[in-house]
Amino acid sequence: MSFFSKNWRITVIIIAAIAAGCFVLEHFVGYNPVSVAVNTIASPIKSGCAYIAHSIESARDFIWDMRAYKEDNKRLEAEIIKLKQEVRDVSAYKEENEELEKLLQLKSSTGDYSSVAASVISYSQSDWYRAIEINKGTMSGINVGCAVITPEGVVGTVTEAGPSYAIVTTILDKSSVVGIKVSRTGGTGLVEGDDKLAEDLKCKLSFLDRNSQIIVGDVIETSGSGGMYPPELVIGTVVNVSANSAGALNYAEIDPAVDFAKLNHVLVIVGTKR
């Protein structure tokens, strides 16, 4: 048998004596060597456990904070997108109001003519710049031959009309002919559509009277002849002049005042007031 098995009584007595001694010291002196030894050994372990627990708690808080940040970011991104859309809507409403106000002013300035405001609803499926469709027709007094204009200038002529729609052929189409005058000189002529020039969104001035000169930068207006268009509506500006060997005008390229890619509202001249 081992030493401790044979002398267990002695072992118990020694342990009891140590315990009694520690009790006496703690009672009279306030010092317990066993407790101090245990705390000394356990203190680093407690510190390590506390550090690990704190680290775990910090990691948990970080994860929760990150989730909260992500949710906040998603919410803020959604709010930003919404605000941007609202800004775009406000800008669009503002532009539309300004455009309609200009159209109303144009309607007032053509006081001798009866007119109807209409909205553009589609472009030609082939060459979009040659024809547009508007949302009003014969029920509003619009018929074939009516002139179509905007505050910027001349758009074209109605070539087809139904009860609630109309097709407008623009001045870029080769079938279009408009009587004009040169604002600077008063010289008269014709502006026509041209297939090649139309690809660059331009038309041509031809048949200018012989006594008139024309230069780049000249403004071309409607002459009012024929009664289709009111006089002095801007058609466009001369951007190139082509002459023959004798110096006579062949044709001049006209850059239209109307931006055909951004047509939203137009004014249709339906007749003269009596």
Protein Blocks (a to p, Z undefined) as FASTA:
>chain_A
ZZklmmmmmmmmmmmmmmmmmmmmmmmnopafklmmmmmmmmmmmmmmmmmmmmmmmmmm
mmmmmmmmmmmmmmmmmmmmmmmmmmmmmmmmmmmmmmmmmmmmmmmmmmmbccdddddf
bdcfklmmlpccdfbdfknopaehiacddfklcfbdcfbdcfkbccdddfkbmkbccddd
dfknopacdddddfklmmnopacdehiafkbccdehiacddehiohlacghiafbdcfbd
cddfkopafbdcdddfbdfklcfbdcddfbdcZZ
